[in-house]
Amino acid sequence: MEGVKIHESWKALLESHFKSDYMHNLKEFLLSEKTQRKKNFS
């Protein structure tokens, strides 16, 4: 959950989601898109 900017109360509720495979895959995808200078919705 490094770098996640949300209120601490939400972090506790969402911790298992942030540690999941799909979140890891999403992070890798977005980092790849960013290095290719593609637009995303941030």
Biopython code that builds the backbone (N, CA, C, O; Angstrom):
import numpy as np
from Bio.PDB.StructureBuilder import StructureBuilder

atoms = [
    (1, "MET", "N", (0.817, -1.192, 0.000)),
    (1, "MET", "CA", (0.000, 0.000, 0.000)),
    (1, "MET", "C", (0.858, 1.253, 0.000)),
    (1, "MET", "O", (0.396, 2.335, 0.361)),
    (2, "GLU", "N", (2.081, 1.102, -0.397)),
    (2, "GLU", "CA", (2.959, 2.263, -0.456)),
    (2, "GLU", "C", (2.423, 3.299, -1.424)),
    (2, "GLU", "O", (1.981, 2.965, -2.524)),
    (3, "GLY", "N", (2.462, 4.534, -1.020)),
    (3, "GLY", "CA", (2.087, 5.616, -1.905)),
    (3, "GLY", "C", (0.596, 5.823, -2.087)),
    (3, "GLY", "O", (0.185, 6.717, -2.826)),
    (4, "VAL", "N", (-0.213, 5.023, -1.434)),
    (4, "VAL", "CA", (-1.660, 5.185, -1.554)),
    (4, "VAL", "C", (-2.077, 6.355, -0.685)),
    (4, "VAL", "O", (-1.802, 6.385, 0.515)),
    (5, "LYS", "N", (-2.743, 7.317, -1.302)),
    (5, "LYS", "CA", (-3.120, 8.537, -0.594)),
    (5, "LYS", "C", (-4.615, 8.533, -0.306)),
    (5, "LYS", "O", (-5.407, 9.147, -1.021)),
    (6, "ILE", "N", (-4.979, 7.829, 0.752)),
    (6, "ILE", "CA", (-6.364, 7.810, 1.207)),
    (6, "ILE", "C", (-6.358, 7.890, 2.729)),
    (6, "ILE", "O", (-5.330, 7.663, 3.368)),
    (7, "HIS", "N", (-7.489, 8.206, 3.290)),
    (7, "HIS", "CA", (-7.622, 8.325, 4.740)),
    (7, "HIS", "C", (-7.298, 6.983, 5.403)),
    (7, "HIS", "O", (-7.607, 5.922, 4.860)),
    (8, "GLU", "N", (-6.679, 7.042, 6.568)),
    (8, "GLU", "CA", (-6.276, 5.827, 7.278)),
    (8, "GLU", "C", (-7.437, 4.859, 7.513)),
    (8, "GLU", "O", (-7.248, 3.643, 7.467)),
    (9, "SER", "N", (-8.628, 5.387, 7.762)),
    (9, "SER", "CA", (-9.775, 4.507, 7.998)),
    (9, "SER", "C", (-10.098, 3.671, 6.754)),
    (9, "SER", "O", (-10.526, 2.523, 6.872)),
    (10, "TRP", "N", (-9.897, 4.238, 5.579)),
    (10, "TRP", "CA", (-10.127, 3.486, 4.337)),
    (10, "TRP", "C", (-9.019, 2.470, 4.105)),
    (10, "TRP", "O", (-9.282, 1.370, 3.620)),
    (11, "LYS", "N", (-7.782, 2.826, 4.445)),
    (11, "LYS", "CA", (-6.670, 1.890, 4.255)),
    (11, "LYS", "C", (-6.921, 0.586, 4.994)),
    (11, "LYS", "O", (-6.672, -0.495, 4.460)),
    (12, "ALA", "N", (-7.415, 0.688, 6.225)),
    (12, "ALA", "CA", (-7.692, -0.516, 7.015)),
    (12, "ALA", "C", (-8.748, -1.383, 6.338)),
    (12, "ALA", "O", (-8.632, -2.609, 6.327)),
    (13, "LEU", "N", (-9.759, -0.764, 5.783)),
    (13, "LEU", "CA", (-10.837, -1.512, 5.135)),
    (13, "LEU", "C", (-10.416, -2.131, 3.805)),
    (13, "LEU", "O", (-10.917, -3.190, 3.426)),
    (14, "LEU", "N", (-9.503, -1.481, 3.102)),
    (14, "LEU", "CA", (-9.138, -1.914, 1.750)),
    (14, "LEU", "C", (-7.801, -2.649, 1.666)),
    (14, "LEU", "O", (-7.362, -3.008, 0.574)),
    (15, "GLU", "N", (-7.159, -2.872, 2.796)),
    (15, "GLU", "CA", (-5.824, -3.465, 2.801)),
    (15, "GLU", "C", (-5.752, -4.773, 2.014)),
    (15, "GLU", "O", (-4.814, -4.976, 1.243)),
    (16, "SER", "N", (-6.716, -5.650, 2.196)),
    (16, "SER", "CA", (-6.678, -6.934, 1.482)),
    (16, "SER", "C", (-6.790, -6.738, -0.026)),
    (16, "SER", "O", (-6.201, -7.500, -0.793)),
    (17, "HIS", "N", (-7.530, -5.740, -0.452)),
    (17, "HIS", "CA", (-7.655, -5.459, -1.885)),
    (17, "HIS", "C", (-6.339, -4.930, -2.453)),
    (17, "HIS", "O", (-5.941, -5.300, -3.557)),
    (18, "PHE", "N", (-5.668, -4.066, -1.695)),
    (18, "PHE", "CA", (-4.403, -3.515, -2.170)),
    (18, "PHE", "C", (-3.321, -4.583, -2.287)),
    (18, "PHE", "O", (-2.376, -4.424, -3.059)),
    (19, "LYS", "N", (-3.450, -5.660, -1.537)),
    (19, "LYS", "CA", (-2.459, -6.735, -1.572)),
    (19, "LYS", "C", (-2.812, -7.825, -2.586)),
    (19, "LYS", "O", (-2.064, -8.792, -2.733)),
    (20, "SER", "N", (-3.918, -7.687, -3.273)),
    (20, "SER", "CA", (-4.389, -8.731, -4.188)),
    (20, "SER", "C", (-3.624, -8.727, -5.512)),
    (20, "SER", "O", (-2.967, -7.750, -5.874)),
    (21, "ASP", "N", (-3.731, -9.845, -6.216)),
    (21, "ASP", "CA", (-3.074, -9.979, -7.523)),
    (21, "ASP", "C", (-3.605, -8.966, -8.524)),
    (21, "ASP", "O", (-2.833, -8.390, -9.291)),
    (22, "TYR", "N", (-4.921, -8.741, -8.526)),
    (22, "TYR", "CA", (-5.467, -7.823, -9.527)),
    (22, "TYR", "C", (-4.979, -6.395, -9.303)),
    (22, "TYR", "O", (-4.791, -5.656, -10.270)),
    (23, "MET", "N", (-4.772, -5.995, -8.063)),
    (23, "MET", "CA", (-4.230, -4.651, -7.824)),
    (23, "MET", "C", (-2.764, -4.583, -8.244)),
    (23, "MET", "O", (-2.312, -3.573, -8.783)),
    (24, "HIS", "N", (-2.033, -5.654, -7.996)),
    (24, "HIS", "CA", (-0.636, -5.701, -8.435)),
    (24, "HIS", "C", (-0.574, -5.601, -9.959)),
    (24, "HIS", "O", (0.241, -4.857, -10.503)),
    (25, "ASN", "N", (-1.432, -6.347, -10.638)),
    (25, "ASN", "CA", (-1.471, -6.311, -12.103)),
    (25, "ASN", "C", (-1.877, -4.937, -12.618)),
    (25, "ASN", "O", (-1.328, -4.454, -13.608)),
    (26, "LEU", "N", (-2.826, -4.316, -11.954)),
    (26, "LEU", "CA", (-3.254, -2.973, -12.349)),
    (26, "LEU", "C", (-2.110, -1.974, -12.197)),
    (26, "LEU", "O", (-1.892, -1.140, -13.075)),
    (27, "LYS", "N", (-1.388, -2.055, -11.096)),
    (27, "LYS", "CA", (-0.257, -1.155, -10.865)),
    (27, "LYS", "C", (0.808, -1.342, -11.944)),
    (27, "LYS", "O", (1.323, -0.367, -12.490)),
    (28, "GLU", "N", (1.134, -2.596, -12.246)),
    (28, "GLU", "CA", (2.125, -2.874, -13.287)),
    (28, "GLU", "C", (1.670, -2.333, -14.642)),
    (28, "GLU", "O", (2.469, -1.756, -15.380)),
    (29, "PHE", "N", (0.405, -2.516, -14.966)),
    (29, "PHE", "CA", (-0.141, -2.015, -16.223)),
    (29, "PHE", "C", (-0.035, -0.494, -16.292)),
    (29, "PHE", "O", (0.414, 0.055, -17.298)),
    (30, "LEU", "N", (-0.448, 0.183, -15.226)),
    (30, "LEU", "CA", (-0.414, 1.646, -15.229)),
    (30, "LEU", "C", (1.010, 2.183, -15.289)),
    (30, "LEU", "O", (1.259, 3.192, -15.948)),
    (31, "LEU", "N", (1.938, 1.531, -14.617)),
    (31, "LEU", "CA", (3.336, 1.949, -14.703)),
    (31, "LEU", "C", (3.871, 1.774, -16.120)),
    (31, "LEU", "O", (4.625, 2.613, -16.612)),
    (32, "SER", "N", (3.480, 0.681, -16.774)),
    (32, "SER", "CA", (3.882, 0.443, -18.158)),
    (32, "SER", "C", (3.325, 1.522, -19.081)),
    (32, "SER", "O", (4.035, 2.045, -19.941)),
    (33, "GLU", "N", (2.056, 1.847, -18.894)),
    (33, "GLU", "CA", (1.429, 2.894, -19.699)),
    (33, "GLU", "C", (2.124, 4.238, -19.472)),
    (33, "GLU", "O", (2.338, 5.000, -20.415)),
    (34, "LYS", "N", (2.470, 4.518, -18.236)),
    (34, "LYS", "CA", (3.123, 5.787, -17.905)),
    (34, "LYS", "C", (4.496, 5.882, -18.572)),
    (34, "LYS", "O", (4.858, 6.936, -19.096)),
    (35, "THR", "N", (5.261, 4.790, -18.556)),
    (35, "THR", "CA", (6.584, 4.828, -19.176)),
    (35, "THR", "C", (6.494, 4.994, -20.687)),
    (35, "THR", "O", (7.425, 5.490, -21.321)),
    (36, "GLN", "N", (5.361, 4.573, -21.263)),
    (36, "GLN", "CA", (5.138, 4.751, -22.696)),
    (36, "GLN", "C", (4.474, 6.089, -22.999)),
    (36, "GLN", "O", (4.125, 6.383, -24.142)),
    (37, "ARG", "N", (4.309, 6.888, -21.957)),
    (37, "ARG", "CA", (3.708, 8.223, -22.047)),
    (37, "ARG", "C", (2.285, 8.204, -22.597)),
    (37, "ARG", "O", (1.865, 9.127, -23.295)),
    (38, "LYS", "N", (1.563, 7.157, -22.278)),
    (38, "LYS", "CA", (0.159, 7.081, -22.680)),
    (38, "LYS", "C", (-0.687, 7.799, -21.642)),
    (38, "LYS", "O", (-0.336, 7.846, -20.463)),
    (39, "LYS", "N", (-1.800, 8.356, -22.087)),
    (39, "LYS", "CA", (-2.695, 9.054, -21.168)),
    (39, "LYS", "C", (-3.466, 8.051, -20.324)),
    (39, "LYS", "O", (-3.881, 6.994, -20.798)),
    (40, "ASN", "N", (-3.642, 8.412, -19.072)),
    (40, "ASN", "CA", (-4.540, 7.656, -18.208)),
    (40, "ASN", "C", (-5.390, 8.658, -17.442)),
    (40, "ASN", "O", (-5.185, 9.867, -17.546)),
    (41, "PHE", "N", (-6.296, 8.175, -16.712)),
    (41, "PHE", "CA", (-7.210, 9.043, -15.982)),
    (41, "PHE", "C", (-6.785, 9.110, -14.534)),
    (41, "PHE", "O", (-7.260, 8.329, -13.710)),
    (42, "SER", "N", (-5.891, 10.036, -14.212)),
    (42, "SER", "CA", (-5.411, 10.149, -12.839)),
    (42, "SER", "C", (-5.967, 11.361, -12.152)),
    (42, "SER", "O", (-5.660, 11.604, -10.985)),
]
sb = StructureBuilder()
sb.init_structure("model")
sb.init_model(0)
sb.init_chain("A")
sb.init_seg("    ")
for serial, (resi, resn, name, xyz) in enumerate(atoms, 1):
    if name == "N":
        sb.init_residue(resn, " ", resi, " ")
    sb.init_atom(name, np.array(xyz, "f"), 0.0, 1.0, " ", f" {name:<3s}", serial, name[0])
structure = sb.get_structure()
